[in-house]
Amino acid sequence: MRAAVVSSFSRPPRCEEVPDPAPTDDDQMVVEVIAAGLHPRVRSQADGSHYTSTGELPLVPGIDGVGRGGDGRLRYFVLPDTRIGSMAERTVIDARRSIVLPDGSDSIRVAAAMNPAMASWIALRRRVRFQPGQDVLILGATGSAGSMAVQIARRFGANRVVAAGRDPHRLAGLSRLGASDTVQIAGDADATARRLGEVAADVDVVIDYLWGEPTAAAMVALVTERADREKPLTWIEIGSVAGPTASIPSAALRAARLQIVGSGQGSVSTRDILAELPALAEEISRGTFQIDARSTPLEQVERAWADAAHTTQRIVLTP
Ligand SMILES: NC(=O)c1ccc[n+]([C@@H]2O[C@H](COP(=O)([O-])OP(=O)(O)OC[C@H]3O[C@@H](n4cnc5c(N)ncnc54)[C@H](OP(=O)(O)O)[C@@H]3O)[C@@H](O)[C@H]2O)c1
C-alpha cells in the first residue's frame, strides 16, 4: 500500500510503498483511510519534537482520521502513539478508540475539525466546570483550534467571548463566528497585555494556545486589572505556539483566585476524551462549526507539508 513515510526528522514525509498493516489483537481492525488531518501535532510527530516522540524511524505520521472498516461502517478514529499512523491507504485502529459516524458525514470536515475542536470542547467539559453565562478569553484565537474555541464557547452558552490573535483579517472574521470583542496581538507582549487588561480582565476562563512571553504578560495584566480578585479565574493551557515556557510571577497566583490547569493527552484520560467524541462528531457533521479546510491527495504529501507552514486552512490528506 502507499503511505506517507518519515525517514528523517529533518525532511518532510514522502509517499512510498510499505507493507500492509495487520491487526495484532481482537480489538484491532484494519480501516481503509478516507481522510487524515495534517494538524500541528502531526507536524511535531513527524519532526520528532512532540513530547511523546521516541525517536524511532521510519514512521507513518497521522494521529487520527476517518476510515471505513471491514464492517462497512464509517468511523472517526484516534490512534495511540504508534509508528503506523493514519496517512496511509490503510491503518490499524483500536475499535474502542473509534466512533461510528452518522450516515452522510463529510469525512474531510470531520478529519479537519475533530482535533482542533477537541482542544476546547474537552477543556471546557473536562477540565473546568464551565457554566452558561460565563465570560471567556481566547489567546491565539486566529488558528484552527482558536476559531473553533470561539464557536464552542458560544455553543456552551458563554456570555462574552474575547478573541485575541495576530492576523487582523482572521481576527475580524471571528466576530462573525461569535466573538464579542477582539484584541489584536501586536507590538511587544506588554502592549498587548495592557489592551487585554482593559477588555478582558474580568473573564472567568482563559483558553490559551500561546503560552510563552505573551501569556506571562497577559496573566499579570488580567490579575492586576480585575475588579474582583476573589472571583475565580481559570487559565487553561492548551497550546504553546508562542513558547514552551512562561515566567509567571508568584504574586499573580497569590493576589487573585487564579488557577492554572492544562488540557491535553495525559491530563485528560483517554476514556474521558473518547466519551466526548460522539457529541462533538455529531455537531461537526451537522455543520454547527465553520472550519476552513482543504483536501490534498496522499501522493502530494511533501507539498502538503510545505503548504501547511504557510496556510491557515487545515489540510486533510486523502489516500
Ligand atoms: N492540548 C490539546 O488537546 C490540543 C489540541 C489541538 C491543538 N493543540 C495545540 O494548540 C495550538 C494551536 O493549534 P491549531 O490547530 O490552532 O494550529 P494552527 O491552525 O496552525 O494555528 C496556529 C496559530 O498560532 C498563531 N501563532 C503562531 N505563533 C504565534 C505567536 N507567537 N503569537 C500569537 N499567535 C501565534 C498563528 O496565528 P496568526 O495567523 O494570527 O499569526 C496561527 O494561526 C498548537 O500548539 C496545537 O498543538 C492542542
The ligand as an SDF file (V2000), in Angstrom:
LIG
                    3D

 48 52  0  0  0  0  0  0  0  0999 V2000
   -3.9300   20.0850   24.0100 N   0  0  0  0  0  0  0  0  0  0  0  0
   -4.7760   19.7490   23.0350 C   0  0  0  0  0  0  0  0  0  0  0  0
   -5.6890   18.9700   23.2350 O   0  0  0  0  0  0  0  0  0  0  0  0
   -4.5940   20.3610   21.6880 C   0  0  0  0  0  0  0  0  0  0  0  0
   -5.4420   20.0030   20.6100 C   0  0  0  0  0  0  0  0  0  0  0  0
   -5.3070   20.6860   19.3890 C   0  0  0  0  0  0  0  0  0  0  0  0
   -4.3050   21.6600   19.2540 C   0  0  0  0  0  0  0  0  0  0  0  0
   -3.4710   21.9150   20.3040 N   0  0  0  0  0  0  0  0  0  0  0  0
   -2.3920   22.9300   20.1970 C   0  0  0  0  0  0  0  0  0  0  0  0
   -2.9810   24.2120   20.0310 O   0  0  0  0  0  0  0  0  0  0  0  0
   -2.1050   25.0180   19.2570 C   0  0  0  0  0  0  0  0  0  0  0  0
   -2.8540   25.6380   18.0920 C   0  0  0  0  0  0  0  0  0  0  0  0
   -3.3160   24.5940   17.2360 O   0  0  0  0  0  0  0  0  0  0  0  0
   -4.0840   24.9120   15.8810 P   0  0  0  0  0  0  0  0  0  0  0  0
   -4.6430   23.6390   15.3890 O   0  0  0  0  0  0  0  0  0  0  0  0
   -4.9760   26.0710   16.0470 O   0  0  0  0  0  0  0  0  0  0  0  0
   -2.8550   25.3830   14.9420 O   0  0  0  0  0  0  0  0  0  0  0  0
   -2.9080   26.3210   13.6540 P   0  0  0  0  0  0  0  0  0  0  0  0
   -4.2080   26.2010   12.9620 O   0  0  0  0  0  0  0  0  0  0  0  0
   -1.6490   26.0250   12.9240 O   0  0  0  0  0  0  0  0  0  0  0  0
   -2.8550   27.8090   14.2390 O   0  0  0  0  0  0  0  0  0  0  0  0
   -1.7840   28.2640   14.9430 C   0  0  0  0  0  0  0  0  0  0  0  0
   -1.9160   29.7860   15.0430 C   0  0  0  0  0  0  0  0  0  0  0  0
   -0.9950   30.2180   16.0150 O   0  0  0  0  0  0  0  0  0  0  0  0
   -0.7750   31.5840   15.7880 C   0  0  0  0  0  0  0  0  0  0  0  0
    0.5670   31.9120   16.2710 N   0  0  0  0  0  0  0  0  0  0  0  0
    1.7300   31.3110   15.9930 C   0  0  0  0  0  0  0  0  0  0  0  0
    2.7240   31.8910   16.6840 N   0  0  0  0  0  0  0  0  0  0  0  0
    2.1630   32.8850   17.4030 C   0  0  0  0  0  0  0  0  0  0  0  0
    2.6660   33.8630   18.2900 C   0  0  0  0  0  0  0  0  0  0  0  0
    3.9780   33.9250   18.5970 N   0  0  0  0  0  0  0  0  0  0  0  0
    1.8070   34.7400   18.8550 N   0  0  0  0  0  0  0  0  0  0  0  0
    0.4900   34.6940   18.5580 C   0  0  0  0  0  0  0  0  0  0  0  0
   -0.0490   33.8020   17.7030 N   0  0  0  0  0  0  0  0  0  0  0  0
    0.7840   32.9090   17.1420 C   0  0  0  0  0  0  0  0  0  0  0  0
   -0.9300   31.8390   14.2970 C   0  0  0  0  0  0  0  0  0  0  0  0
   -1.8750   32.8810   14.2310 O   0  0  0  0  0  0  0  0  0  0  0  0
   -1.7400   34.1460   13.2340 P   0  0  0  0  0  0  0  0  0  0  0  0
   -2.2340   33.5970   11.9150 O   0  0  0  0  0  0  0  0  0  0  0  0
   -2.6680   35.1430   13.8050 O   0  0  0  0  0  0  0  0  0  0  0  0
   -0.2980   34.5650   13.1970 O   0  0  0  0  0  0  0  0  0  0  0  0
   -1.5480   30.5360   13.7780 C   0  0  0  0  0  0  0  0  0  0  0  0
   -2.7080   30.7680   13.0000 O   0  0  0  0  0  0  0  0  0  0  0  0
   -0.9310   24.1290   18.8560 C   0  0  0  0  0  0  0  0  0  0  0  0
    0.0990   24.3130   19.8190 O   0  0  0  0  0  0  0  0  0  0  0  0
   -1.5150   22.7360   18.9750 C   0  0  0  0  0  0  0  0  0  0  0  0
   -0.5080   21.7520   19.1820 O   0  0  0  0  0  0  0  0  0  0  0  0
   -3.5970   21.3040   21.4990 C   0  0  0  0  0  0  0  0  0  0  0  0
  1  2  1  0
  2  3  2  0
  2  4  1  0
  4  5  1  0
  4 48  2  0
  5  6  2  0
  6  7  1  0
  7  8  2  0
  8  9  1  0
  8 48  1  0
  9 10  1  0
  9 46  1  0
 10 11  1  0
 11 12  1  0
 11 44  1  0
 12 13  1  0
 13 14  1  0
 14 15  2  0
 14 16  1  0
 14 17  1  0
 17 18  1  0
 18 19  2  0
 18 20  1  0
 18 21  1  0
 21 22  1  0
 22 23  1  0
 23 24  1  0
 23 42  1  0
 24 25  1  0
 25 26  1  0
 25 36  1  0
 26 27  1  0
 26 35  1  0
 27 28  2  0
 28 29  1  0
 29 30  1  0
 29 35  2  0
 30 31  1  0
 30 32  2  0
 32 33  1  0
 33 34  2  0
 34 35  1  0
 36 37  1  0
 36 42  1  0
 37 38  1  0
 38 39  2  0
 38 40  1  0
 38 41  1  0
 42 43  1  0
 44 45  1  0
 44 46  1  0
 46 47  1  0
M  CHG  2   8   1  16  -1
M  END
$$$$
